[in-house]
Amino acid sequence: MKLPRYEIEAEDSLEVFQFVSEGPKGSIQKLIKFSETALNGFYNLAFGDKNLLTGDIDDKVVSNNGDSEKILATIVSAVYAFTDKEKEAWVYATGSSQTRTRLYRMGITKYLDEVRQDFDVYGLLNGEWEYFEKDIDYTAFVVRRNK
């Protein structure tokens, strides 16, 4: 995707990325983290503001810095970087609220044709994974680089 995005800094592991959101609320440090789950090759994508005291992700804060599309494009660039390294990884994501999950779904839907050029995309509906389709209220998402 050729969308404006923030420059990201990554740890050597390519499992933790950080960037700074710029907008009307100022400069806000953000973190993206990929953590392997109990399922081998299945990674959770965590995203949120960086807690400046602990260095951890705070995914409950609502920044409203006017740059949500640029932030989503930045997260996608981190997914590309991570899956360049972990080619067989499944990356799982869901929002910390229904509103955020809806925002993620809208972003996937808007750029679905482009996303599908590089990724297989699935949505979680009623406890079952299915191939992602537009206009369905999924509760989570998983992507994997297509082969």
N, C-alpha and C positions, 0 to 999 in steps of 0.2 A: 504494500500500500504506500502510495506516495502522498502521505498527509503530513502536515506540520507536526513535529513532535519535539520533545525536549531531549537534550543531550543527556545520556545516562552514563553513570560510572558503575563499573561492575567489579566485584571481588574476583580474584583469580578463578574461583570455583564456578563462576557464572551462575551462582545460585542466589546471590543477593545483589540487587541493583538499587541505585539511588539517583534522584534527580530533584530539581527545584521547580515547583510550579510558580509561575509569575502571573499576577492578576491584580484586580482591585483590592484584594485583601492582603497584598504584599507577596513576599517570597515565602513559600511553604515547602519544607523539605518532605519528600515522599520516599517510600521504600517499596520495593517489590521483592518478594522472597519465594523461592521454589524449595519446598521441603518434601523429601520422599516420605510416603505414607507406609503403612504396614503392608500394602500391596507392592510387590517388587515392580519397579518401573513406573509407578503411579505417583505423580507429584502434585501437591497442593500449591496453588498460586495464591499467595497472600499479598494484599496491597493496602496501603493507607499512609497516613501522615506519620512521619518519624517523631516519636516521643523524644524530645531533646534531653530529658532527664535519664531515661533508661536505654535509649537507642533502639527500642523495639518499635514494632508497627502498632499504630492505633487505628483500627479500621472502623471505629465508631464515630470519629469526628466528621462533621460535615463542613468542608472548607468553603464551598461555593465561591471558588476563585474565578469563575467564568471561563474555564479552559477545559471542560470535561472531554471534549472530542480530542484535544491535543494530548490529554492525559491517557485516554484509551489508546491512541496511536503509539504512545510511548510504552505502554504496557505490552502492546502487540510486538513492538521492536524487541523487548526483553524476551518474549516468548520465542521469537525467531532466534535470538542469540543462544538462549538456553537449549532449544531443540537442535541447533547446529551442533552443539556439544553432545547432548543426550538424544541421539537420533531416534531411539525407540521409546522415548518417554511419552506417557499419557499425562497431559496437564489438565488438572481439575480446577474449576473456579466456580464460586458462587458469591453473591453479595452478602454483606453482613446484615442486610435488611432486604425486604421485598423490593423497595425502591431501587436499591443498588443492583439487585439481580435483574430487574427490569431494564435498567440503564445498560447493563452488559448485553442483555438480549437484544436491545435496540441497536447497539453498536455492531454486534455480529450480523444482525439482519441487514443493516444498511450496507455492509461491505461483504455480504455472504459470497457473492460470485468471486471476488478477489481472494477471500480467505480460503475458499475451496480449491484454488489453484495450488496451494501448498499444504493445506491441512484437511484432515477428515474431522468433521465437527458433529458432536452428538449432544443431545439435551436430555435431562432427567425429567421424566414425567410419570407421576404416580409410582415412583420406585423403580422404574424401568428406563434403561438407556435406549434412545432411538435416534436415528439419523436426523440431524437438525433440520427443521422446517420452519418457515416464516409463520408468524401469527399464532404460535403456540406458547403458552405460559410455562416455560420450563423453570425448574427450581435450581438447576445447576447445569454446568457445561463441562465437556471434556473435549480436548483436541489432541491430535497426533499428526505429525508430519506424514503426508501421504508418500507412498513409495514410488 
